[in-house]
């Protein structure tokens, strides 16, 4: 291929979820098969880069001063669901099961990868807690070592000595419609430990 195509291909490969072949397919689609889609895509990306920024309170994406969820007067601002990423927030929103607000950390603690407390979005959360805006924290972080470490950091550092704020961790278990035989041991253990009275 040409150097110009190779450059596009290499840049697309750096995007999450795109490997060698999928990046090649996207590049071919935009440059060869459907070139009329290229300019609207580039224009939309430029516009998003200019207009979107992190909400100073929640860390969610916004075009305005605050994100739409935080600005919504129907949402319960005293209940804060802490998530790692904006896609995590979007997944919970799609469920329609939550009417509080969020706090996006933009990652999780991982000393092995050089991610410490100063690299994450903890300060605005600490401010919300100190200002008395929060009476319940729901920790919706990964069920892995880094997620657990991040939960412990929030509990030990941000909520130290605070008994006025309830804290909970989302349950992890079997996916809806999934069979027990297909679940791994950790998922089954979490499903049993996180069971509710029926």
Buried (B, 14 or more C-beta within 10 A) or exposed (E): EEEEBEEBBEEBBEEEEBEEEEBBEBBBEBBEEEEEEEEEEEEEEEEEEEEEEBBEBBBBBBEEEBBEBBBEEEBEBBBBBBBBBBEBBEEBEEEEEBEBBBBBBBBBBBEEEEBEEEBBBBEBBEEBBEEEBBBBBBBBBBBEEBBBBBBEBBBEEBBEEBEEBEBEBBEBBBEEEEEEEEBEEEBEEBBEEEEEEE
